[in-house]
Amino acid sequence: MRDDEPKIVFGVVAIVVVIVSVLLLVNGAQTSTILSKVGASVNNSGASTDSAGEPPAPTQAGSDSGGGEATGQGGQVAAAAPGPPVLLIVRTGTLTLEVTSVSSTVSAADDVVAAAGGFVAASTESATSAEGSANVDYRIPSAAWERTLAGLRALATVKAQQIKTDEVTGTVVDLGARIANLRATEAALQAIMAKAVKIQDVLDVQKQLTDTRGQIEQLTAQKTELQDRASYGSLTVSFQLPPRPAPSPTVAPPPVWDPGADAAAATAKLVRIGQTATTAGIWLGIVGVPVLLAGAIALGLALGLAWLAWRLVGRVRRAMGSSAA
């Protein structure tokens, strides 16, 4: 019996190894199948039942107003038949008006925009005694854009106008299609979540589901913004007072002859001349005479020295001539 014990133990160990290997293979296949579906979208014809033939739990996915998709029973996403796209145009512009009264014209412009169904988005007004101006940002319904613009132009003198249009229909349609695909992916991830049994699988699917929902929210915000800008155009109106006229140059009156003034001017001129001559005489007597005397003395000394030098040179020449003879 003791000789057979190693064989029995070996057989038991082999059976356990085989069972564990089979379990690992089965669980690995299931895990790889679940993870391979993470992030993939499900077609309308995709499987709506699990391997046992039972339909998965119904899921409710949010719908987008412009995506044209609807979430059906069992997580299936049925895309509605797309209709012709509505032309969406984003309108923006600036308008400069020269007015006689800033406050009254701004009030009239507000009434024109309000009558068309628009509203004031922002405003800045500066009305002083010398200068006055105002800048108002209006949101105007797209259907009433031209009519409202004409009404604003009729309020005052138009100094400048700039209108820009941007057609965004294709962008909105593209965003709607991307949102529809992401909602299909969301529904598929919810179905995979219902089948996942391992914690790691649940965490992986949950991460993909969170990323997908974040993309849906981001694209939906972009689409809503474009639709809002297309529904209401933006117009900035500047109200300005006319420039003040330049002051006219003043003309001096013709001069009037006044003998007394002329005599006073001539006397003052004579006094100034006498003062100047007296000042020059004082300077000449105090400064000029000594300077002239010093100059004369220096000149006399220079001439005397030159004469002595000339006489000395003459004597030397005569002495040299006599010795040579």
ABEGO torsion letter per residue (X at the ends): XAAAAAAAAAAAAAAAAAAAAAAAAAAAAAAAAAAAABGBBBBAABBABBAAGBBBBBBBBBBBAAAGBBBBBGGBBBBBBBBBBBBBBBBBBBBBBBBABAAAAAAAAAAAAAAAGBBBABBBBBBBAABBBBBBBBBBBAAAAAAAAAAAAAABBBABBBBBBBBAAAAAAAAAAAAAAAAAAAAAAAAAAAABABAAAAAAAAAAAAAAAAAAAAAAAAAAAAAAAAABBBBBBBBBBBBBBBBBBBBBBBBBBBAAAAAAAAAAAAAAAAAAAAAAAAAAAAAAAAAAAAAAAAAAAAAAAAAAAAAAAAAAAAAAAAAAX
